[in-house]
Amino acid sequence: MSSADTALLAVLRRAPVIPVLTVEGPDDAVPLAHALVAGGLPVLEVTLRTEGALRAIEAMAREVPGAVLGAGTVLTASQATEAKDAGATFLVSPGSTPALSRAAADLGVPFLPGVATASEAMLMAEHGHRILKFFPAEPAGGTSYLKSLSAPLPDLLFCPTGGIDAAKARLYLALKNVVCVGGSWVTPADALKARDFETVTRLASEAAQLRG
């Protein structure tokens, strides 16, 4: 396993669930991050799907001790650079390309590339990635598909994301080739709209106790 994957594995093993966050900016992100960290989920993936995502990462890195910040939906080398400059300590992509893999390596930032098939997983393994994001997990075959990959690809580990809730998370975490899962069920839209961060902390605490 490469040094980058070793560093990434250490991050992903800190909690069984990585909240996948889509936030508009610092005002939303900072109290949300505090609530998640308080609940026992310190590793956070902030998707680059909004104009304020990078500013949110900067603020969370500055104001939320204990948060381990990753940037998600990284699609280009320039986004990878911007995310690192904002304070992201790891990068996540919904898919995977050799160019993006090289960009992450050049930046010295651990990279979790997305795959949905055995061929994509093999390609990323050829580029040195032994830990992969399985996305979109449920539409791509769910737990049965990941279980079927464990025999032919025994050296690979996965973080499934996409369509996963608390009940399904437990099933994924029971698989020997799953290191953690990603999901947004710990940050329900109604709670965020009401700024009900106590509910977020409660859901995070429940998620932090999920084990296979």
Secondary structure, DSSP 8 states (H G I E B T S, - for coil): --HHHHHHHHHHTT-SEEEEE--SSHHHHHHHHHHHHHTT--EEEEES-STTHHHHHHHHHHH-TT-EEEEES--SHHHHHHHHHHT-SEEE-SS--HHHHHHHHHHT--EE-EE-SHHHHHHHHHTT--EEEETTTTTTTHHHHHHHHTTTSTT-EEEEBSS--HHHHHHHHTSTTB--EEESTTS-HHHHHTT-HHHHHHHHHHHHT---
